[in-house]
C-alpha cells in the first residue's frame, strides 16, 4: 500500500500526467467560474429585481460568489470526477505504460464518451448519496467532527468503487482480480481526504486514478 501511494504521488510529476492534471484542474475551475457568472447574471438581471426591486441588484455579486463557493465545497468532488472521466484513458494509460507495460500492451482504449459515462455515473452517485446524508450532516454539526467523519466515510466508499471501475475499464479481456473490500476502502480513503483539503483537492482525481492502477495491477492475477 505504501509503495502504491509513493508511486502515485511521484506520477503527478510525470510530464504527460501533469499535462492531464492541469487540464482537469483548468476545466473544473472554468466550469465553476462559468456557473458563477451565469448565476450572477440571473440574480442581477432577473431574480433580485423581481423579488426585492431594482435597488437590490447591487447585492448580486456577493450573493453569487457566496453561493458559488458553497456549491463548490459540496459539488467539487462530483464535478472533478466527472471531468476526469473525459481523460480517464490518458491518465491510466500513462501510469500503465510507465509501470506496467505488459498490461498497457493489452489494454483496450476506453474512449472519451465511455469515460464520460463513467464520470457522469460517479458524479450522480456522489450527489445522490451526499444529498441523502445531508440531514445527518446537519445533525452531526453539533459534534464538531461528526459531519467530517461521515462525509469521509461515504465519499471514501464511493470513490473506491468508482476509481476501481475506471482503472479496470481498459481491460475487459484481461483477468483483473477485483479489489477486496478493505483494498477498495483504502483506495477511496486517500483521495477522499485530499478532496477535503483546499488546493490539495485539485490533485485528488488524478492521484486517485494513479493509485487505482497501482493497487489493481500491482497484485494482479493474469
RAQUI-V579280 format. One record per residue. N is the residue number from 1. RES is the residue in three letters. OMEGA is omega in whole degrees, -180 to 180 (999 if undefined). Layout:
((N | RES | OMEGA) (N | RES | OMEGA))
This chain:
((1 | UNK | -179) (2 | UNK | 178) (3 | UNK | 179) (4 | UNK | 178) (5 | UNK | -179) (6 | UNK | -180) (7 | UNK | 180) (8 | UNK | 176) (9 | UNK | 179) (10 | UNK | -179) (11 | UNK | -180) (12 | UNK | 177) (13 | UNK | 177) (14 | UNK | -173) (15 | UNK | -178) (16 | UNK | 178) (17 | UNK | -180) (18 | UNK | 177) (19 | UNK | 180) (20 | UNK | 177) (21 | UNK | -180) (22 | UNK | 178) (23 | UNK | 178) (24 | UNK | -180) (25 | UNK | -178) (26 | UNK | -178) (27 | UNK | 178) (28 | UNK | -179) (29 | UNK | 177) (30 | UNK | 178) (31 | UNK | 178) (32 | UNK | 179) (33 | UNK | 178) (34 | UNK | 178) (35 | UNK | 178) (36 | UNK | 178) (37 | UNK | 178) (38 | UNK | 179) (39 | UNK | 178) (40 | UNK | 180) (41 | UNK | -179) (42 | UNK | 180) (43 | UNK | -175) (44 | UNK | -172) (45 | UNK | -171) (46 | UNK | -167) (47 | UNK | -176) (48 | UNK | 177) (49 | UNK | -180) (50 | UNK | -176) (51 | UNK | -170) (52 | UNK | 179) (53 | UNK | -174) (54 | UNK | -177) (55 | UNK | -177) (56 | UNK | -176) (57 | UNK | -180) (58 | UNK | 179) (59 | UNK | -176) (60 | UNK | -176) (61 | UNK | 180) (62 | UNK | 179) (63 | UNK | 178) (64 | UNK | 179) (65 | UNK | -180) (66 | UNK | -180) (67 | UNK | -180) (68 | UNK | 179) (69 | UNK | 179) (70 | UNK | 178) (71 | UNK | 179) (72 | UNK | 178) (73 | UNK | -176) (74 | UNK | -170) (75 | UNK | -174) (76 | UNK | -179) (77 | UNK | -180) (78 | UNK | -178) (79 | UNK | -180) (80 | UNK | 178) (81 | UNK | 176) (82 | UNK | -179) (83 | UNK | -178) (84 | UNK | 174) (85 | UNK | 177) (86 | UNK | -174) (87 | UNK | -178) (88 | UNK | -176) (89 | UNK | -176) (90 | UNK | -179) (91 | UNK | -176) (92 | UNK | 178) (93 | UNK | -179) (94 | UNK | 179) (95 | UNK | -179) (96 | UNK | -178) (97 | UNK | 179) (98 | UNK | -170) (99 | UNK | -178) (100 | UNK | -175) (101 | UNK | 178) (102 | UNK | 177) (103 | UNK | -180) (104 | UNK | -178) (105 | UNK | -178) (106 | UNK | -177) (107 | UNK | 175) (108 | UNK | -179) (109 | UNK | -178) (110 | UNK | -176) (111 | UNK | -175) (112 | UNK | -177) (113 | UNK | 178) (114 | UNK | 176) (115 | UNK | 178) (116 | UNK | 177) (117 | UNK | 176) (118 | UNK | 180) (119 | UNK | 179) (120 | UNK | 179) (121 | UNK | 178) (122 | UNK | -179) (123 | UNK | -179) (124 | UNK | 177) (125 | UNK | -180) (126 | UNK | -180) (127 | UNK | -178) (128 | UNK | -178) (129 | UNK | 179) (130 | UNK | 174) (131 | UNK | 177) (132 | UNK | -178) (133 | UNK | -175) (134 | UNK | 177) (135 | UNK | 178) (136 | UNK | 176) (137 | UNK | -178) (138 | UNK | -179) (139 | UNK | -176) (140 | UNK | 179) (141 | UNK | -177) (142 | UNK | -179) (143 | UNK | -179) (144 | UNK | -177) (145 | UNK | -175) (146 | UNK | 180) (147 | UNK | 179) (148 | UNK | -177) (149 | UNK | -180) (150 | UNK | 178) (151 | UNK | 179) (152 | UNK | -179) (153 | UNK | -177) (154 | UNK | -175) (155 | UNK | 175) (156 | UNK | 179) (157 | UNK | 180) (158 | UNK | -177) (159 | UNK | 179) (160 | UNK | 179) (161 | UNK | -176) (162 | UNK | -179) (163 | UNK | 176) (164 | UNK | 178) (165 | UNK | -180) (166 | UNK | -178) (167 | UNK | -178) (168 | UNK | -173) (169 | UNK | -180) (170 | UNK | -173) (171 | UNK | 179) (172 | UNK | -178) (173 | UNK | -180) (174 | UNK | -180) (175 | UNK | 178) (176 | UNK | -179) (177 | UNK | -180) (178 | UNK | 175) (179 | UNK | 173) (180 | UNK | 180) (181 | UNK | 179) (182 | UNK | 178) (183 | UNK | 179) (184 | UNK | 178) (185 | UNK | 179) (186 | UNK | 178) (187 | UNK | -179) (188 | UNK | -172) (189 | UNK | -175) (190 | UNK | 174) (191 | UNK | 179) (192 | UNK | 176) (193 | UNK | 179) (194 | UNK | -179) (195 | UNK | -179) (196 | UNK | -177) (197 | UNK | 178) (198 | UNK | -179) (199 | UNK | 175) (200 | UNK | 179) (201 | UNK | 177) (202 | UNK | -179) (203 | UNK | -168) (204 | UNK | -176) (205 | UNK | -179) (206 | UNK | 176) (207 | UNK | -180) (208 | UNK | 179) (209 | UNK | 178) (210 | UNK | 180) (211 | UNK | 179) (212 | UNK | 179) (213 | UNK | -179) (214 | UNK | -179) (215 | UNK | 179) (216 | UNK | -171) (217 | UNK | 179) (218 | UNK | 178) (219 | UNK | -174) (220 | UNK | 171) (221 | UNK | -178) (222 | UNK | 999))
